[in-house]
Every structure is written in structure tokens, then in C-alpha cells.
Amino acid sequence: MAHQARSLLFLPIIVAGFSVLGGVYGNGVQAAIDEPDLDETGASVDALGFAKFYSLVDQNFADRLNPDKAIYAGAIPGMASALDPHTSFLDPRAYRTFLDDQKGHYFGVGMEVSARKNKTVVIAPFPGSPAYRVGVRPGDVLVSINDKPTDNLNTNEIADLLKGPRDTAVKIVVSREGEPHNLTFTIMREEISRKSVPDGFFVGQGIGYIKVTGFEDDTSRGLDDNLKRLGQDGLSGLILDLRGNPGGLLDEAVDVSGAFLQKGMTVVSAHGREYPPRTYTVRNGARGREYPIVVLVNQSSASAAEIVSGALQDHDRAWIMGETTFGKGLVQTVYPLSSGTAIALTTAHFYTPSGRLIQRDYSHQSFYDYYSHKDGITRNANDVKMTDSGRTVYGGGGITPDEEYKTPKLDPLEVELYRSYLFSFTRWYFSKRSSRLPAGWLPDREVLEGLHDYLVDHKVDFKETDFMLDQDWIKRQLTKEMYIYAFDVDASDKIFAKTDPEVKKAMESMPKAAALVANARKAMAKRRQ
């Protein structure tokens, strides 16, 4: 199955639906559709009006009406999309994908694919997956799956073909640059698990680095395993990377926060018109561990990622660095409907421990502008709160970092390289030589000159001065791409993080995180006196 990269485009389905799924299914699946009390007010008029409209269409439409299409492709999705940016109707495929994402696993071959130049290309097989073991490589172009041509199929349709029952075979045919003939692979489907917490590592003396990609069933357990493996009792600092994390399960966000906070501390609260007010607190706690933490966030950090960063900031447990987060603080409850569908309905708002609202205002703009984040920083000057040690924080516009770090804007050459040419050059490069690289490999002058000549040969319009000025960026991005091909995605992510300027800046800011913890401890002691 193709692995869909999680981005803001998927927030209505992925993030919106994650928030309280455990509460919906905790006591078994039930259709949570209440029968409203109809009276002679506008509510009954609206309900009767809809029934009258449906009856009118059913009796007079030029063609025979398909009830499922009218209701599940028309009325319900239309109503959902008119409510707020995060209420979503989940058709059968979207609902299945949603449930698979909560589990973090499915049965398939294990590779990420993407559409490039009207072809479906393998971006990377997952480390250790069936596709990886049989020799599928990044850059392979999918020609057919089980003898069905992939022309005109989108990535969702291709994902459905690759996915299937455990221990069943799927035959794929690929074209590979440098190979005169197509290659055929027969792959046995297996359970594919993608860690939401990849293996952490040290980026400095005693400073650990852990990235959390989403909040799924295994996230808090994966975090705990990583902390134990790194030896958290001996850590001198931790960088917790939540950049690009679109959110996930509320319970997992609470447990992840609990790995760093003390037992009984508030993580988040939620309440709405018909949603009983509830406060979520730390169940176990960090047991006195107070090593400094720097949390990295950006505009794509949303929902559960904002719950964690907001809780650690309010309790002065972590120094937050990066960009103001997305500002998604609406609770979605997932209600199963008939025909394998569901609705993720906004039922409440999230509030950080200090009481500030996470949700960004969307009432005076289009949903497109809301998702593209064109409003910039939208914190509410009337929503002013204090952290445990008395620092001022604001609500109503995501989580504002304690220290801003802006990623430099890409110049035209970097945009072209990022979009396709680093990927295509890597594919071409390894078609001419062994796909093996020595440990610790970095691009040398010969490789960079090869990239330059490749761009010239492919008539890419760029300035020579840009190519020289962009050397550091090019080396880092090219290393990431080549490590995916020569090693795997995990090795690529590791070298990319170790060479990340923002990670380096986080290491430099570790004393600020340490001072934060010390000041909070003093403030709390003084308060107790």
C-alpha cells in the first residue's frame, strides 16, 4: 500500500478524526446518531424542510434517484463541509484508511509511491518490508500490478491494488533507469508497521534526538522504548522533534506528555456545547527526571502535537523552538454511520493547562486560506495566560514558540532540485554505478560536478552563482536522497537530522531549556511556601 505523506491537505481526515477515537470505540462500536426532539421551532422546520426537499427530488428528478449517492455523496458531505474546516464525512475508503492509520499497520508490500510526470514512481520501500527485501528501489516506475496497467490510476487506486490479505502474492512490473527491460517482482503481502517514533539517537554529548511523526496506538510505547534505549537517567538533554506532525490520538498525546511531566499534572482540557467538560491529567509521570528538553515545531505541527507542545510549555518543562503551530484545537468525535461510512464531527475545543485556546480563528476567511495558513500569527491578545513560573503565553492561534526559527525560503534552483531533480539525478547516478555507499558518505566535488552537468544536460535554467551559494543546502538534500537509495529511509532521516541547522540551534539552546526547568522549580517551591 502506498504511504500517504501527512500534510495539511490531509488534516480534515487524518487530524480531525484522531482526537477522541478511543472514546468512541472504547465500549464497542455504536452508531452515535441521536434522535433530536422535534418541536414547532426552527429545528423542526429545518428537519421537515430537508425531508420535503428529498421527497421532491425523489419524485421529480429526471433520472431514478440513487439514495446512497444523494445522501452519502451529497447531503451529508455538503453539510459537513459547511460547518467548520475539520468536520469531515468519511466515505468507506477514507474510513478504512482512517482506522488503519490509528493502528499504524496494514497488510501490503510496504513502499511509498507518488505520481511524477504522469507515472507512478516508487519513492522508497520501507526498511525491512517485503518490497525492500525483493529488491524494489527508489525511482522504479510501476508499469503494472497483477497484470493491470497502472496508466491513468491515481496513487489511492494503486494503493488498493498493492494492499491485500496477509500471505497473498502480488506481481508488480517496473521499469528502472539503466535496465534495458522491465523487471518483474512477485511479493508476498505481510503486515506492514510504520513506527510513529523512529529509533532515536545522540546528536551531541549526552543529547538525544527523538522524532514523533504522528500519535498512533503505539506512540507512547515507542517513545518510552526510545528513552530507555538512550538511557534517559543519564541524558544531559533531549530534542523532541514534532515538526510536520499532524496529530493523532488524544490518549497518546496525554501519555507522551506524561513521559516528561509529573503525575497528576494537567495536559489538556476539552469542553463543548454537548461535550461534558473533561480534564486529562498525567497518569504515571516522569518520576523526577528533569533533563532539559527542546521541542521543535513548525506550521504543520497540529492537533495532538500542539497538545504536547502546549502542555510542556505551560508547565515550563520544555523550550519550544521553531514556527507558530497550525492552530488546530477542535475535538472531533468519530460517529460510524451505515454503509461503512462515518462522520468526524467537531464536538468541543481543546485548551492548554493554563486555559488558552489552541484553535486558530477561521470565521473570517475561506477554508483554503485557513489551510494554507495565509493569516500568519493570529494569537488572541485577549487570551493571555501564564505558565507555571509566570511567563506570558497567548491563546487562539496555535502554540507560539519561545524561540523563533525560520527556515530560509528556497530560491528558484532549490525549488527545482527539491521538486524532482535531486530524485531523478540520484536515480540516474546509481544506474551507472553500484548502489552501495560507505558508512558516513557525503557528496564530494566529483558528485556535485556530476549534478551540475546533469542539470545542464537536462536544460534546467539556473544561475551559476546560485549553484555555488546553495552548496551546503544541495549537499544536505542530496545526501538525504542518496541515503534512501543506498541504505533506507531510516538511515536517510538520521543523517538528515544530524546535519539539520535547526537541530544544531536546538543544541545551542539547551541551556535555555535547563534554566526554564530550574526557574519553574524555584517558582513552585516559593508558591508552596
Backbone torsions as a table, in degrees:
resi	resn	phi	psi	omega
1	MET	NA	141.0	177.7
2	ALA	-69.2	143.5	178.4
3	HIS	-97.7	111.5	-178.8
4	GLN	-77.2	124.7	175.0
5	ALA	-66.0	133.5	-176.7
6	ARG	-85.8	124.8	179.1
7	SER	-143.8	-178.9	-178.8
8	LEU	-59.2	-27.1	-179.7
9	LEU	-62.4	-23.4	-176.7
10	PHE	-102.2	5.2	-177.4
11	LEU	-57.2	-39.8	-177.6
12	PRO	-60.3	-31.8	-179.1
13	ILE	-94.7	-52.5	-171.1
14	ILE	-74.5	-55.5	-175.4
15	VAL	-75.5	-46.0	-174.3
16	ALA	-59.0	-37.6	-175.4
17	GLY	-83.8	-11.8	-172.7
18	PHE	-76.1	-23.9	-156.6
19	SER	-59.5	-51.0	-174.0
20	VAL	-129.1	35.4	-178.2
21	LEU	-59.5	-39.5	-179.6
22	GLY	-58.3	-37.0	179.4
23	GLY	-68.3	-30.8	-178.8
24	VAL	-73.7	-41.2	-173.0
25	TYR	-101.7	3.2	-174.7
26	GLY	-58.3	-37.1	-177.6
27	ASN	-112.0	29.2	-179.5
28	GLY	100.7	155.4	-177.4
29	VAL	-78.7	124.4	177.6
30	GLN	-136.2	143.4	176.2
31	ALA	-74.3	112.2	-174.7
32	ALA	-93.2	58.4	177.8
33	ILE	-109.5	109.4	-178.4
34	ASP	-80.6	146.5	172.8
35	GLU	-88.8	109.2	-177.4
36	PRO	-71.5	151.3	174.6
37	ASP	-78.1	115.7	-179.6
38	LEU	-89.3	128.4	175.4
39	ASP	-124.0	-160.6	-176.3
40	GLU	-96.6	23.2	177.8
41	THR	-93.6	-170.9	-179.0
42	GLY	-61.6	-27.8	-178.4
43	ALA	-61.3	-43.7	-178.8
44	SER	-70.5	-36.1	177.8
45	VAL	-61.3	-42.9	179.8
46	ASP	-62.6	-45.1	-178.8
47	ALA	-64.7	-45.9	179.5
48	LEU	-66.8	-33.8	177.7
49	GLY	-63.6	-41.1	178.3
50	PHE	-65.4	-43.0	179.1
51	ALA	-61.3	-39.9	179.3
52	LYS	-66.3	-41.7	178.8
53	PHE	-61.9	-45.5	-179.6
54	TYR	-62.2	-42.5	179.1
55	SER	-62.7	-40.8	179.2
56	LEU	-61.4	-45.5	179.3
57	VAL	-64.8	-44.9	-177.7
58	ASP	-59.5	-36.7	-176.4
59	GLN	-85.9	-26.3	-169.0
60	ASN	-120.9	-8.2	179.9
61	PHE	-60.6	143.8	-173.1
62	ALA	-59.0	-33.7	178.8
63	ASP	-113.2	162.8	179.2
64	ARG	-63.5	132.1	-175.3
65	LEU	-76.7	134.7	172.6
66	ASN	-94.7	106.5	-174.9
67	PRO	-57.5	-42.3	-179.6
68	ASP	-60.7	-42.7	-179.8
69	LYS	-66.0	-41.9	-177.9
70	ALA	-65.3	-40.5	-175.9
71	ILE	-86.5	-51.8	-171.1
72	TYR	-88.7	-14.1	174.9
73	ALA	-111.8	-4.7	-176.7
74	GLY	-127.2	-73.4	-170.7
75	ALA	-62.8	-52.7	-175.2
76	ILE	-68.7	-49.9	177.5
77	PRO	-59.0	-38.5	179.1
78	GLY	-62.9	-43.4	178.6
79	MET	-65.1	-43.4	-178.7
80	ALA	-61.2	-44.6	-176.5
81	SER	-69.7	-17.9	-179.2
82	ALA	-87.9	-11.4	-173.4
83	LEU	-80.8	-59.1	-179.3
84	ASP	-162.0	172.3	-174.4
85	PRO	-66.9	-15.0	-171.2
86	HIS	-116.1	-12.1	171.5
87	THR	-70.4	128.7	-172.7
88	SER	-139.7	140.6	169.6
89	PHE	-89.2	130.0	-179.7
90	LEU	-106.9	110.7	175.1
91	ASP	-71.1	173.3	-173.8
92	PRO	-54.5	-40.8	-178.9
93	ARG	-69.3	-44.9	179.9
94	ALA	-63.1	-37.1	-179.9
95	TYR	-68.5	-41.1	176.8
96	ARG	-62.5	-44.4	179.3
97	THR	-61.9	-41.1	178.4
98	PHE	-58.5	-47.6	-178.7
99	LEU	-66.6	-38.6	176.7
100	ASP	-61.7	-40.0	-179.0
101	ASP	-64.7	-34.9	177.8
102	GLN	-64.0	-39.0	-179.0
103	LYS	-75.8	-26.9	-178.5
104	GLY	76.8	14.2	178.5
105	HIS	-153.0	163.9	178.9
106	TYR	-162.4	179.0	178.0
107	PHE	-108.5	121.6	-178.1
108	GLY	-172.6	-154.2	-176.4
109	VAL	-105.2	-19.0	173.1
110	GLY	82.7	67.4	174.0
111	MET	-154.4	151.9	177.2
112	GLU	-95.8	130.5	179.2
113	VAL	-124.9	158.9	-179.3
114	SER	-151.5	155.1	177.0
115	ALA	-84.3	126.4	177.4
116	ARG	-140.4	119.4	178.4
117	LYS	52.1	49.7	176.5
118	ASN	65.5	15.4	175.4
119	LYS	-124.0	155.2	174.6
120	THR	-98.5	119.0	-172.2
121	VAL	-115.2	142.4	174.2
122	VAL	-75.4	117.6	175.2
123	ILE	-77.3	-44.7	176.8
124	ALA	-171.5	137.1	167.0
125	PRO	-77.1	146.3	179.8
126	PHE	-70.8	144.2	-179.9
127	PRO	-55.5	127.1	176.9
128	GLY	77.7	1.0	-177.6
129	SER	-75.3	165.3	176.4
130	PRO	-55.9	-41.1	178.7
131	ALA	-63.1	-39.5	179.4
132	TYR	-64.7	-42.8	-174.7
133	ARG	-69.3	-33.2	-178.3
134	VAL	-82.4	-10.1	174.9
135	GLY	107.7	13.2	173.0
136	VAL	-65.2	138.3	-174.8
137	ARG	-124.5	156.3	173.2
138	PRO	-57.4	138.6	-179.7
139	GLY	95.5	-14.9	176.2
140	ASP	-61.6	133.3	179.6
141	VAL	-97.5	122.7	-179.8
142	LEU	-72.4	120.8	-179.5
143	VAL	-96.1	-44.6	178.9
144	SER	-154.3	157.2	176.1
145	ILE	-130.6	118.9	-175.1
146	ASN	50.5	45.6	177.0
147	ASP	68.6	7.0	175.7
148	LYS	-96.8	119.1	179.9
149	PRO	-59.4	144.6	-178.1
150	THR	-91.3	-3.2	178.4
151	ASP	-56.0	135.7	176.4
152	ASN	70.2	8.1	175.0
153	LEU	-95.3	138.5	175.1
154	ASN	-85.8	173.4	-174.5
155	THR	-65.9	-30.5	177.2
156	ASN	-65.3	-42.0	178.8
157	GLU	-66.3	-38.3	177.8
158	ILE	-67.6	-38.3	177.0
159	ALA	-60.0	-41.1	179.5
160	ASP	-64.2	-34.1	179.0
161	LEU	-72.1	-34.8	-178.7
162	LEU	-78.4	-25.6	-178.6
163	LYS	-83.7	148.0	179.2
164	GLY	179.2	-176.7	-178.3
165	PRO	-62.5	153.5	177.2
166	ARG	-59.0	143.6	175.3
167	ASP	64.5	24.7	171.1
168	THR	-106.4	152.6	-174.4
169	ALA	-95.1	146.0	172.1
170	VAL	-132.2	132.3	-179.8
171	LYS	-102.4	125.4	176.9
172	ILE	-121.3	143.0	175.5
173	VAL	-115.2	130.5	-178.6
174	VAL	-129.1	154.4	168.3
175	SER	-105.6	141.1	-176.5
176	ARG	-131.8	132.6	179.9
177	GLU	-59.2	133.4	-179.1
178	GLY	92.3	-12.3	178.4
179	GLU	-100.2	128.5	-176.2
180	PRO	-70.4	-23.9	-177.6
181	HIS	-128.3	158.8	175.8
182	ASN	-63.8	151.9	178.7
183	LEU	-109.2	140.5	-179.1
184	THR	-115.4	131.8	177.6
185	PHE	-126.2	134.2	171.1
186	THR	-107.8	119.7	-171.0
187	ILE	-121.4	132.3	176.0
188	MET	-87.2	126.9	-179.7
189	ARG	-69.3	140.1	177.8
190	GLU	-135.1	171.8	172.3
191	GLU	-69.1	125.1	-178.7
192	ILE	-106.8	118.5	178.1
193	SER	-115.6	130.2	175.0
194	ARG	-113.4	120.6	-178.6
195	LYS	-65.5	131.3	172.4
196	SER	-80.9	-12.5	173.8
197	VAL	-128.4	91.5	177.8
198	PRO	-61.3	163.6	-178.4
199	ASP	-57.6	126.7	177.3
200	GLY	-79.9	170.7	-178.1
201	PHE	-158.0	173.3	179.1
202	PHE	-93.9	135.7	177.4
203	VAL	-110.4	-6.1	177.7
204	GLY	-163.0	-178.8	-177.6
205	GLN	-62.6	102.0	178.3
206	GLY	77.8	2.4	-178.7
207	ILE	-101.1	114.9	180.0
208	GLY	-89.3	158.1	177.7
209	TYR	-130.6	125.4	177.4
210	ILE	-133.5	129.7	177.2
211	LYS	-108.1	136.5	175.4
212	VAL	-115.0	116.7	-174.5
213	THR	-88.5	-20.5	-179.7
214	GLY	-172.4	170.8	-179.4
215	PHE	-113.6	96.0	-176.3
216	GLU	-116.7	-173.5	-175.1
217	ASP	-56.3	-30.8	-172.4
218	ASP	-106.0	8.6	-170.3
219	THR	-66.3	-49.9	-178.6
220	SER	-64.6	-36.5	176.6
221	ARG	-65.6	-41.8	178.1
222	GLY	-63.9	-37.9	177.0
223	LEU	-64.6	-45.5	-179.6
224	ASP	-61.0	-42.5	178.5
225	ASP	-61.3	-41.2	-179.9
226	ASN	-66.6	-42.1	179.5
227	LEU	-63.8	-38.8	177.6
228	LYS	-66.5	-41.2	-178.4
229	ARG	-67.1	-37.0	177.5
230	LEU	-75.6	-18.3	-178.7
231	GLY	79.4	67.8	-170.4
232	GLN	-64.5	-22.1	177.1
233	ASP	-66.6	-20.9	179.7
234	GLY	-108.2	6.5	-179.5
235	LEU	-68.5	138.3	172.6
236	SER	-96.3	-7.4	178.0
237	GLY	176.5	159.9	179.6
238	LEU	-139.1	135.2	171.0
239	ILE	-105.1	117.4	179.2
240	LEU	-105.2	111.4	-173.1
241	ASP	-96.1	110.6	177.6
242	LEU	-112.3	16.2	179.2
243	ARG	-66.3	134.5	179.1
244	GLY	74.2	5.5	-179.0
245	ASN	-82.9	115.4	-174.2
246	PRO	-84.2	-3.3	178.3
247	GLY	116.6	-157.8	-179.3
248	GLY	156.3	-144.3	-173.6
249	LEU	-73.2	132.5	-178.6
250	LEU	-61.5	-45.9	-179.1
251	ASP	-58.8	-36.2	179.4
252	GLU	-70.0	-36.0	176.3
253	ALA	-63.2	-39.4	178.4
254	VAL	-64.4	-44.1	-178.3
255	ASP	-70.7	-35.4	176.2
256	VAL	-64.7	-44.4	176.8
257	SER	-60.5	-38.5	-178.4
258	GLY	-65.0	-19.3	177.7
259	ALA	-67.8	-16.3	-175.4
260	PHE	-122.7	-12.4	-179.6
261	LEU	-106.2	170.9	-178.7
262	GLN	-90.1	152.9	-178.1
263	LYS	-55.2	134.9	178.2
264	GLY	91.8	-14.3	179.4
265	MET	-66.6	145.4	177.2
266	THR	-74.8	135.4	175.9
267	VAL	-101.8	-46.9	-177.5
268	VAL	-163.5	155.7	172.8
269	SER	-128.6	157.2	-178.4
270	ALA	-143.7	138.2	172.2
271	HIS	-159.4	152.7	-179.3
272	GLY	-150.7	-172.7	-174.7
273	ARG	-59.0	-47.4	179.3
274	GLU	-116.9	11.9	-177.6
275	TYR	-100.7	114.3	-176.7
276	PRO	-57.7	130.4	178.8
277	PRO	-55.2	134.6	-179.3
278	ARG	-144.8	137.8	176.3
279	THR	-112.9	130.2	-179.4
280	TYR	-102.7	124.5	-176.5
281	THR	-118.9	165.3	179.6
282	VAL	-69.5	130.3	-176.7
283	ARG	-87.5	-42.3	-176.5
284	ASN	-111.7	-58.8	175.4
285	GLY	100.9	167.8	-172.7
286	ALA	-83.4	-3.5	176.8
287	ARG	55.3	45.4	173.0
288	GLY	83.4	-2.1	179.8
289	ARG	-73.3	124.7	-174.3
290	GLU	-131.7	32.5	176.3
291	TYR	-63.3	148.7	-178.0
292	PRO	-68.0	147.2	-178.1
293	ILE	-131.1	134.4	169.1
294	VAL	-114.2	123.4	179.3
295	VAL	-102.9	127.5	178.5
296	LEU	-97.0	128.8	179.1
297	VAL	-136.1	161.2	172.6
298	ASN	-146.2	-171.7	-176.8
299	GLN	-65.1	-16.7	179.5
300	SER	-94.7	1.3	174.7
301	SER	-80.0	119.7	-170.7
302	ALA	-141.1	162.4	169.5
303	SER	55.3	-114.7	-176.9
304	ALA	-59.9	-32.9	176.8
305	ALA	-64.0	-32.9	178.1
306	GLU	-76.6	-31.1	175.6
307	ILE	-62.1	-46.2	-178.9
308	VAL	-66.0	-50.7	-177.7
309	SER	-64.8	-36.8	178.0
310	GLY	-66.4	-40.4	179.2
311	ALA	-66.3	-44.4	-179.6
312	LEU	-67.3	-32.4	177.9
313	GLN	-72.4	-46.1	-178.3
314	ASP	-61.9	-34.0	179.6
315	HIS	-91.8	9.7	178.6
316	ASP	55.1	33.3	-178.7
317	ARG	-92.0	-20.7	-177.4
318	ALA	-144.7	149.1	174.7
319	TRP	-90.4	118.9	-176.4
320	ILE	-92.5	127.0	-176.3
321	MET	-127.9	142.9	174.1
322	GLY	131.8	-129.8	-178.4
323	GLU	-115.4	159.0	173.5
324	THR	-59.8	133.8	-173.5
325	THR	-72.3	176.8	-171.2
326	PHE	-61.4	-40.7	-177.8
327	GLY	90.8	45.8	179.1
328	LYS	-108.9	96.8	-177.3
329	GLY	-124.3	35.4	176.2
330	LEU	-102.4	133.8	178.7
331	VAL	-84.1	127.2	172.6
332	GLN	-108.4	128.4	171.2
333	THR	-102.3	131.0	-177.9
334	VAL	-93.2	117.3	179.4
335	TYR	-106.9	113.7	175.9
336	PRO	-64.3	137.2	175.0
337	LEU	-110.7	-165.9	178.1
338	SER	-86.1	171.7	176.8
339	SER	60.7	29.1	175.9
340	GLY	72.8	21.2	-179.5
341	THR	-109.7	173.7	178.1
342	ALA	-157.8	166.7	173.1
343	ILE	-128.4	131.1	173.7
344	ALA	-95.2	101.0	-170.3
345	LEU	-104.5	130.1	176.3
346	THR	-66.3	122.6	-176.3
347	THR	-123.0	-13.0	-177.4
348	ALA	-164.1	177.9	176.4
349	HIS	-117.5	149.5	174.9
350	PHE	-93.8	143.7	175.7
351	TYR	-132.3	138.9	178.7
352	THR	-71.8	172.0	-178.5
353	PRO	-56.4	-32.6	179.7
354	SER	-78.1	-9.7	177.6
355	GLY	100.2	8.5	-179.3
356	ARG	-84.9	144.5	-179.7
357	LEU	-77.3	133.8	178.6
358	ILE	-82.5	-34.9	-171.2
359	GLN	-63.4	135.0	175.2
360	ARG	-84.2	144.8	-179.1
361	ASP	-67.6	134.0	178.7
362	TYR	-126.7	8.3	-169.9
363	SER	-76.8	-19.0	-175.0
364	HIS	-117.8	29.8	179.9
365	GLN	-154.3	165.2	176.6
366	SER	-73.1	158.2	176.9
367	PHE	-63.5	-31.2	177.7
368	TYR	-61.7	-48.1	179.0
369	ASP	-63.2	-35.6	178.5
370	TYR	-62.0	-47.7	-178.0
371	TYR	-71.7	-32.7	179.6
372	SER	-81.2	-3.1	174.0
373	HIS	60.2	40.4	-178.8
374	LYS	-75.5	-9.6	-177.8
375	ASP	-84.1	-7.0	179.7
376	GLY	66.1	-147.8	-179.8
377	ILE	-76.3	123.7	-175.0
378	THR	-124.1	33.5	-178.8
379	ARG	-62.3	148.2	-175.8
380	ASN	-92.3	114.8	-178.6
381	ALA	-64.0	-17.8	178.3
382	ASN	-89.2	-9.9	-180.0
383	ASP	-105.7	74.8	-176.1
384	VAL	-108.7	127.1	-178.9
385	LYS	-131.4	177.5	-179.4
386	MET	-125.5	143.2	173.7
387	THR	-77.9	177.9	-178.1
388	ASP	-57.7	-34.0	-178.2
389	SER	-94.1	3.2	175.8
390	GLY	97.2	11.8	176.2
391	ARG	-76.0	146.8	-179.3
392	THR	-84.0	132.2	175.4
393	VAL	-134.4	155.6	-175.8
394	TYR	-119.2	151.7	177.7
395	GLY	-112.4	-179.0	174.2
396	GLY	81.5	12.1	-179.5
397	GLY	-161.6	43.8	-178.1
398	GLY	78.4	-165.0	178.9
399	ILE	-104.5	117.3	178.4
400	THR	-82.9	128.7	-176.8
401	PRO	-68.6	154.9	173.8
402	ASP	-71.4	-29.5	179.3
403	GLU	-137.0	119.9	-177.5
404	GLU	-79.2	136.6	172.5
405	TYR	-133.7	113.7	-178.9
406	LYS	-99.8	123.7	174.8
407	THR	-70.6	128.3	-178.3
408	PRO	-57.6	141.1	178.5
409	LYS	-67.7	139.6	-178.2
410	LEU	-72.2	139.7	173.3
411	ASP	-84.4	172.2	-175.3
412	PRO	-55.5	-39.6	179.6
413	LEU	-66.1	-44.3	179.5
414	GLU	-61.6	-37.8	178.2
415	VAL	-61.6	-47.0	-180.0
416	GLU	-62.7	-43.5	179.8
417	LEU	-64.5	-42.5	-177.6
418	TYR	-67.1	-39.9	-177.0
419	ARG	-64.6	-43.9	-173.3
420	SER	-155.4	-31.4	-165.8
421	TYR	-75.6	-28.5	173.5
422	LEU	-66.8	-39.5	177.7
423	PHE	-64.7	-48.6	-176.7
424	SER	-70.0	-34.2	177.0
425	PHE	-65.4	-42.9	178.8
426	THR	-59.8	-43.3	177.4
427	ARG	-60.3	-44.8	178.6
428	TRP	-66.8	-41.9	-176.5
429	TYR	-59.2	-46.4	-177.0
430	PHE	-81.0	-10.5	173.3
431	SER	-74.2	-14.6	-177.2
432	LYS	-103.4	-8.3	-174.2
433	ARG	-155.2	178.3	-179.0
434	SER	-61.9	146.7	178.8
435	SER	-85.3	4.7	179.8
436	ARG	-91.3	142.8	174.9
437	LEU	-130.2	147.2	177.6
438	PRO	-71.0	153.0	178.1
439	ALA	-58.4	137.6	179.0
440	GLY	79.9	10.1	-177.6
441	TRP	-61.4	141.4	172.5
442	LEU	-136.7	149.9	-178.5
443	PRO	-60.9	132.7	176.7
444	ASP	-101.8	-175.0	-177.4
445	ARG	-60.0	-38.4	-178.4
446	GLU	-62.9	-41.6	179.6
447	VAL	-66.2	-42.6	179.9
448	LEU	-65.1	-38.0	176.2
449	GLU	-66.0	-35.7	176.3
450	GLY	-63.5	-40.5	177.0
451	LEU	-64.2	-43.2	179.2
452	HIS	-58.3	-47.7	-179.1
453	ASP	-65.9	-34.9	178.5
454	TYR	-62.7	-42.7	179.4
455	LEU	-64.6	-40.5	178.4
456	VAL	-64.3	-46.6	-179.4
457	ASP	-60.5	-32.6	-178.6
458	HIS	-94.1	13.1	172.8
459	LYS	57.3	39.4	174.3
460	VAL	-79.1	127.5	-178.0
461	ASP	-83.8	112.1	179.0
462	PHE	-150.5	161.1	178.8
463	LYS	-92.9	135.9	179.2
464	GLU	-60.5	-35.2	179.1
465	THR	-64.1	-36.8	177.6
466	ASP	-64.4	-41.2	-179.2
467	PHE	-61.3	-37.8	179.7
468	MET	-73.3	-43.2	-177.9
469	LEU	-69.4	-26.0	-176.3
470	ASP	-91.3	11.3	-172.9
471	GLN	-54.1	-47.7	-177.3
472	ASP	-63.1	-45.0	179.0
473	TRP	-62.8	-44.2	-178.9
474	ILE	-62.5	-44.0	-179.5
475	LYS	-59.8	-44.8	-176.8
476	ARG	-67.0	-46.2	-179.4
477	GLN	-68.5	-37.8	178.4
478	LEU	-67.9	-38.4	175.8
479	THR	-59.7	-44.9	179.0
480	LYS	-57.5	-46.1	-177.2
481	GLU	-67.0	-42.6	-176.7
482	MET	-72.8	-30.5	177.3
483	TYR	-68.5	-33.5	175.6
484	ILE	-59.5	-43.2	-177.6
485	TYR	-73.2	-46.2	-173.1
486	ALA	-81.7	-28.9	-179.0
487	PHE	-120.6	-97.5	174.9
488	ASP	-166.0	178.6	-176.5
489	VAL	-62.0	-39.2	-177.8
490	ASP	-64.2	-43.5	178.0
491	ALA	-64.0	-37.4	178.2
492	SER	-64.1	-46.4	179.7
493	ASP	-62.0	-35.8	-178.0
494	LYS	-67.3	-47.8	-179.8
495	ILE	-67.5	-32.9	-179.9
496	PHE	-66.7	-41.2	178.6
497	ALA	-68.2	-39.6	-178.0
498	LYS	-67.1	-21.6	179.6
499	THR	-106.9	11.8	-175.7
500	ASP	-78.5	122.5	178.4
501	PRO	-60.2	-32.7	-179.7
502	GLU	-71.8	-34.8	175.3
503	VAL	-64.8	-41.1	177.1
504	LYS	-60.9	-42.5	178.5
505	LYS	-64.6	-36.9	177.8
506	ALA	-62.6	-39.0	177.3
507	MET	-62.6	-39.9	179.6
508	GLU	-67.7	-26.4	-178.4
509	SER	-91.0	3.7	-179.0
510	MET	-59.5	-36.0	175.8
511	PRO	-61.0	-32.1	177.0
512	LYS	-65.4	-39.1	177.9
513	ALA	-66.1	-37.9	179.1
514	ALA	-66.2	-41.0	179.0
515	ALA	-65.2	-34.7	179.2
516	LEU	-61.2	-47.3	-179.9
517	VAL	-63.6	-42.8	-178.7
518	ALA	-64.4	-43.6	180.0
519	ASN	-65.2	-39.1	178.6
520	ALA	-64.5	-39.3	179.6
521	ARG	-63.4	-42.8	179.2
522	LYS	-65.3	-42.7	-178.9
523	ALA	-63.3	-41.1	-179.5
524	MET	-68.5	-38.3	178.8
525	ALA	-65.1	-41.2	179.2
526	LYS	-65.5	-38.3	179.4
527	ARG	-64.3	-38.8	179.7
528	ARG	-67.4	-32.2	179.6
529	GLN	-70.5	NA	NA
